[in-house]
Amino acid sequence: AREPLLPTQTKMAASGSGSSAAGGKSNTGGGKQSGPSAEQVPRLRQEQRSMATKVAELEMEINEHSLVIDTLREVDPSRRCYRLVGGVLVERTVKEVVPALESNREQISKVVETLKTQMQTKGRELNEYRERYNIRIVGEEDGPGKGASASNPDSEAGGSKGAAGVLVS
């Protein structure tokens, strides 16, 4: 019973070392070039996408704040209004609520600007990483595809800037 286990263990160790060697080749040899690069590029892209999503959500909140502020400016300042604070509906007057809404809108705008800056930095980091390790995405191997990939992060940033112009208007 021990003899079959030893060859099996030997085979498992050999196959384990073989898979480790194969994994070592993709991780070690590729670790310097394509191993981490293959993992790093999608991670950087995902981070950039999540930032873009958060920017879009916050811009929608800014728009909603602006609509409410514009509506409340036409209302008598002593009029009663209700505001949802932390899941609790609070009764206030219009003159108390408008300054708080304006302050919130300004704070959200600052966060949006910070996120946009971080998103641009992440895009530059992604492009530098791809250039440093000569990484090409499967659909972007051709010359025109590569041009599209170079404009892709810019178009995402440009799209959010365009959306920002529309929301601010």
N, C-alpha and C positions, 0 to 999 in steps of 0.2 A: 504494500500500500504506500510505503514511503517512496519507493522508486518512481511511481507515476507522479507523485506530488512534486518531487524534485525537478523532473523535466518540465512539468507544467509551470512550476515556479520559475524555472529557468526561461521557459518560453514567455511567461508573463513578464518576467524581468526584461527579457530581450525585446518583447513587443512594447513593454513600458518604456524601455530606454529608446526603442525605435521611435515610439510616438513622442517621447521626450526629445529625442534628437530631431524629429520632424518639427515638433513644437519649438524646440530650441532654434532650429533654422528659421522658422517663421518669427519667433519671438526674439532670438538673439541676433541673427543676421538681419532679420527684418526689423528688430527692435531699434536698430540704429537708423534704418531707412523706412521700411514699410510697416513693421509691427505696430509700434506706438502711433505712427502716422495714420494707419488705417483706423485706429481707435480715436485718435486725437481730432481728426477733421470732422467726423460726424458729431463728436461732443461739442466742438466749437460752434458748428452750424446750429446744433440744437440750442445751445445757450443763446446764440444770436436770435434764433426764432422765438424763444421764450421771452426775450427782452422786447422784441417787436410786438408780440402779443400783449405784453403788459403795457407797452406804450399805447397801443390801440385802445385797451380797456380804460386807461387813465384819461386819454383824450376824449373818450365818450363821457366819462364822469365830468370832465371840464365843461363839455358841451351842455350836459344836463344842469350843472351848477349855473351856467350862463343863462339858460332858459328860465330857471327858477328866479334868479336875481332880476332879470329883465321883467318878469311878470310881477314880482313883488314891488318893484320900484313904482309901478303904476297904482299900487294899493295904498290906502291910508296907513301911515306908520303905526297908529295905535290899534290897528285891527289885529285880532287874535289869529294866530296860525299854529300849526302843529309841525313838529320836526321829529324825525326818527333818530334817536341817539342810542347807539348800542342795542338796538332791538326794542327800545322803550319809546313810546310816543310821548313827547314832551310839549306842553302848551307854552307858547311864548308870544311876544308881539312881533310884528313885522320889523320894527326898528331894532329889535334885539337879534333877529335871525339874519338879516341881510349882511351886516358886518362879519358875522361868523362864516356865512357862505362865501363871501368874497375872500376871506382869509384862507379858507379851505381850498378855494379855486387856485389861489396864488401858490399855496404849498404844493398842490398837485402839479401845477405847471413847472415848478422847480424840479420835482421828481422826474417829470417827463423829460426835461432838458438833460438831467443827469443820466437817465437811461439812454437817451439818444447818443450822448457822448460815449457812454460805455459800449453801446452797440456799434458805433463807428470804430472804436478801439478794438473791439472783438473782431470786426471785419478785417481790419488791418492785420491783426495777429493771425487770423486764419489765412489770409493771403501770403503773409511772410512765411508761415509754417509750410504752406503748400509749395512755395517757391524754394525754400531752403532744402526740403526733402524731395523736390521734383515730383509731387503727388498730382496725379491726374484722376479724376473721377471717371468711371466707365463711360458714361454718356458724354463726357467732355474731352475725350481723347483727341478728337479732330480739332483742326484749327478754328473753325467757326464755333464749335462747342466750347472751346477754351475761351474764346472771346465772350461767349454768352455767360460763362462762369465768372469771368472777370467783371462783367456788368451786372451779374445777378446780385451780389451783395450790395452793389451801388444802387441797383434798381429797388432793392428792399428798403435801403436807407432813403432813397429818393421818393419811394412810394409813401413812406411814413412822413417825410417832410411835406410832400404834396398834400397828404391827408391833414397834416397839421395846419397848412395854409387854409384848407377848406374849413376846418373846424374853427379856426380863429376868426375867419371872415364871418 
